[in-house]
């Protein structure tokens, strides 16, 4: 009975409902509660959920839907303009983050390869924190969201290259074609999405837009289909979903689709945060807590300041630049994936993997709390800051 998926879903959502209620009364961030609940119910504490990997795989769908919905609000022309504006910011910020992170990891006694991978993982910011907590219906935050999306899109491509490099270092030597595939696949998937949407999906949506069930099914199939195509070609499924949304952004029905999918997105995102907490073993903190705390503090202090300065120099408003810096001021969920993948391939040891994971989770908790309490978000406990 306790191994059934129904029992697991019951634990997650009933527990999350209780935690969310307590968080609202205490005026705290609900996301932090989901992570802590996962840690409590996971295999390393009470053991009520014994297979967090399964929940993690399910929760991955929430990230895919999140990127799809964001793509729906960003037409191709605007996307290309934003990418041109932020490429310098993304590159310079990665360099600024890499060097001090490498210093901390070196002082922690990690091996050169572990320092390299850990410092590179440190340079990425979280898609979940950056975008899940961003209002999409306020004009100011549409511009903010466009900048954040373009920065994160570049970072996602860099993260994929890093994963391929880890695979190479682990002994699974991909050929030159495998290394070049992601770079070639990105424009290819975008072009294919635009053509298929223009000549297939959009005409079907226009013809049968009064049948809500069909619109829902076609939209889900389109999103997951392009996401899977991107995954097969070496890109992340999140990038594929985002491009699928971009291809439909000019459609008159785009906003209706976005509103229809928000509850489905939120369902899977609760699973994501729960799985994140459940998959972490608190016992590893006894060995790595000092460097993990130092790395987390570095992200929380350095990233907002660097992004703010670079965006101001690029001509952005100081207030918006400061807000974007805070919203990107954490380590990415990609760092968790890189840490686990690198350990599985024998490239880094268990202590290094635990250090990266612990630092990432600490920044998730602190950054999520900071954003929810200071800036407008859909889950703000202060009514003045609550924006959808």
N, C-alpha and C positions, 0 to 999 in steps of 0.2 A: 504493500500500500504506500509506504513512505518513499518508494522509488518512482512512483508515477509522476508524470509531468503535471497532472492536475494538482497533486499535492504540492509540488514545487511552485507552481504558479500561485496557489493559495498562499503559501508562505511569503512569497515575494510581495504580492499586491496587498494582502491583508496587513502584513507587517509594514509595508511602505505607507499604507493609509494611516496606520497608527503613528508612525514616525512623522509623517507630514503634518498630521494634526498637532502633535506636540511641538514641532518646529514652528508652525504658524502661531501658536499661542506664545511660544518663547521668542518669536520674532527672529528666527534663525533661518538659514538657507536649507531648503528641503533636499538639495542634491547631496549635501554632506551627510544627511540622515540616511539616504539610500546607500551610500558607500559604507557607512558604519554598520548598517543593518546587514549588508552582505558579508562584512567581516565577522559579525557575530554569528550569523546562521551558517557560514561556510565551513568547509572541512577542517579548518585549522582552529576552530573554536567549538561551537555546539555541535557541528556536524549534521545539521538538519538538511542542508543541501550538499550532497556528496560529490556532485559533478558540475562545478561552476563553468567548466569548458563548454558544456552543452548550452547553458544559459548565455555564455559569451557569444557563441555562434548565432544564437537567435537574436541577441541584442544588436549584432552587427547590422541587421536589417534596418534598425532605427537610424543608424548613421547614414545608410544609403538613402532612406527617405528624406532625412534632413537635408542632405546635399541636393537631392532632386528638387525639393521645395525652394531652396535658395536659388537654384538655376532658373526656376520659373519666373523669377523676378529680375533676371539679368539677361536681356537680349544680346545676341552675338556682337553687334557693333559696340555696345557699351562694354562688354566683357573684354574685347581686344584693346579698347582704349585704356581700361583699368590695368590690364596686364602690362602695358607699356609704361604706365605711370609708376608701378610699384616694383619693377624688376630690380632697380637699383637699391631700393629700400630693403628688399628681401635679401639680396646678396651681401650688402654691407652689414646688416643686422646679424646674419649667420656668422660672419667673420668675428664680429664683436662678441658674440656669445661663445664661440668655440674656444677662444684662447683662455679666458679665465676659468671656464669649466674644465679644460684640459689640465690647468694648474692644480685645481682642487683634486681631481682624480689622480694625478701624479703624486701629490703629497699624501694621498690615502694609500699609496703603495700598490696601485694597480699596474699591471703589465702594459707595455707600450700599445699593443693592439687593443686592450681593454680601455685604455685612456682615449685612443682614437675613436673607437666606436661610441663610447659613453659621451664624449664631448660633441660628436656629431649628432647623436640622438638629442642632446640637450638643446640644440639650436632650433628645434621645431616647437611650434605652439599648438595648443589643442583646438581641433575643429569643434569638438563638443562644447567646451567652455566658451570659445570665441563666438559660436553661432547659435547654440541652443539658448543662451541667455541674452540674445539680441532681439529687440523688438523689430518687426518687419513692416508694421503699418504706420510708422511715424516717419515723416519725410527726412528729418535729420538722420535717422538711423538707417535709412536706405543707402545714403551716401557712405555712412560708416560701415555698413554691411558689405558694400561693393569693395571697399578697400581691404577689409578683412578677408573676404573671399579670394581676392586676387593674390594676396600674400600667402594665404594657406594653400592655394592651388600650386604655386611654385614650390612651396615646402613639401607638398605631397609628392611631387615629381622627384625632388631630391631624396625624399625618404625611400622611394621605390629603388632609386639608384643605389642607395646605401644597403638596402636589403639584398640586392643582387651582388654587391661587393662582399657582403657577409657570406653569401652562398659560395662565392669564389674562394674566399679565404678559408672556408670550411672544407674545401677539397672538391666540391661539385662545380667543376670549371665549365661555365657556360661559354658557348662560342661567341664570336664577335657579333653575329646576328642577334643573339639573345641580349647582348648588352645594348645594341642600337635599337632594338625593337620598341622599348617604351618611348624613346624620342620620336620615332617615326609614327607610332600608334596614336599619339595624342592628336595631331591634326587630322589623321585619318579617321578616327572615331568621331571627331567633331563634324567633319565633312559628311560622313555617312549618316550621322544623326540628323543633320540639317536636311539632307536629301530625302531620307525616309520619312521624316516628320512632315516635310512640305508636300510630298506626293502620296503619302499613305496615311499617317496617323491623323494629321489635321483635317483632311477631307472627311475621314470617317467620323471624327468628333463633331464636325459641323453638320453632318447628315443625321446623326443619331444622338444629338446633344440633349434631347428630351428624355432619353432612357438612362436614368441615373446609374443603374446597375451596369450597363454596358460601358458608360464613361469611366466608372470606377475600375472595372476589369481591364479595359484597354490601357488605362493609365498605369496601373500596377504592372501589367505585362510589359509595357514600353520601358518603364523605369528599370525593372529587373533585367530585361533583355539587353539593354545597352550596358548596364552594369556588368553583366556576365561577359559580354563581348569585350569590354575593356579589360576584365580580369584575364581572359584567354590571351590577350595581346600583350600582357605584361604590365598593364596599368593597374591602379587600384580600382576596385568596384565603386568606391565613393566618387572617383573622378568620372567614371562612366555615367553614374546616376546624375551627377551635376551637369554633364554635357547633354544628357537626355532632357533635363529640365530647360537648359538654355535653348535647345532646339524647338521647344514649345512656347518659349517666353513671349513671342509675338502673337500667339493665338488668342482670340478673344475669350476663350474658355480657361485660360491659364489661372486666373485668380480663383475661379470656382474649383478647379482641381486642387489648388493649394489649400483652400479651406477644408475640402473634403478629406484630405490626407493627414491633417494635423493630429487628430486623435490617434490614428494608427502609428504615426511617428512617435508620439509621446509614450504609447504603450511599450514600444521596443526600447526607447531611451531609458525608461525606468529599469528595464532588464539590464541595460548596459552598465549603469552605475552600480547596480546590485552585484553584477558579475565581477566588476572591477574590485569591489571590496572582498568578495568571496574568494577570489583567486590569489589574494595576497596572504602570505604567511607571516604573521607578526613576530614569530620567533627569530626571523632573520634580522630584525632590527637590533638585536643584542650585539651583533657583529659590526653592522654598517651604519648605525644610527647617527654617529657624529658626521662622517662625510656626506651622508644622505641629507641631513639637516642643513649642512653648509651649502650643498648643491641646490637645495630647494630655496633657501634664503637668497642665493645668488640670482636665481630665476625671478623670484618675486620682486627683488629690488632692481636688478639690472635691466630686465626686459622692458618694463614699462618706460623707463627713462630713455633707453636706446631708441625704441620705436617712436617715442614722442619727438626726440631730437631729429631723427631722420625724416619723419613726416612733415615736421615744421619746415625743414630745409627744402622739402619737395613742394612747399607752397600750401600745405593744408592748414586749416584753422587750428590755433593752439589748443583750444578746448577739445575739439574733435580728436586731435593728435594724442592728447593726454588720455582720453577715454579709450581710444584704440589700443594704446600701450598697455593700459590696465587689462583690457579684455584679452590681450594676447600674452599676458605676463605669467605664463605657466609652461610646464613641459608637456609635450604632446602624448596622446594615447599611442602614437606611432613609436614612442620610446619604449613603451611596454612591449609592443610587438617585436621591436628590434632586440630588446634584452632577452626575451624568451627564445627568439629564433637564433640569435647568436650563441646562446648557451646550448641549445639543442644541436647546433652544428659544431660544437667544440671550439668555438672561436674565443669565447670568454668563459670565465669560471662562474660558479654559483654565487660567490660573494659579490662579484661585479654586477651580475644580473640582478641580485637582490638590492644592491645599492641604487641602480637606475630605477627599478620599480618603486622602491620606497620614496625616493626623491620625487618621482612623478606623482604618486598618490598624495604626498604632502602638498605639492603645489596645486593639485586639483582641489583639495579641501580648502586651502587658504585662499586661492584665487577665486574659486566659486563663491565663497563667503563674502569676499571683498566686493566682487561685482554685484552680487545680489543686494548687499546692504548700501551700496554707494550709487549705483547707476540704474536707469530704467531697465527692467527685465519682465518677461511674462510671468515669472514666479516670485516677484518681489513681495515681501511681507508688509511693506509700507505702501499703502494705497496710492500715495503721491508718486511712487516710482513704478507702479505696476502698468506695464504697456504690453500689448500682444503683438 
